């Protein structure tokens, strides 16, 4: 998943990562880097941290690497996700999405 911290940064300039995100069965809660994120909707965020109230944008990664809409830079790829992300960029389906 692509994850970007929104709180405390100008529009789309917060740090971002490509990494594994664990979702609950309902998809209303996500766990990432030790944080518990709950779904909500605003104009620029779709999850918030239940402990800090910081907001995040979570989405699937893009093959053309345009995950950051307006901000400069690139997402940090977590070490444990590098192989799967590289395969995805080379045309493989995302893990868990092999059948659509």
Secondary structure, 3 states (H helix, E strand, C coil): CEEEECCCCCCCCCCEEECCCEECCCCCEEEECCEEEEECCCCCCCEEECCCCCEEEEECCCCCCCCCCCCCCCCEECHHHHHHHHHHHCCCCCCCCCCC
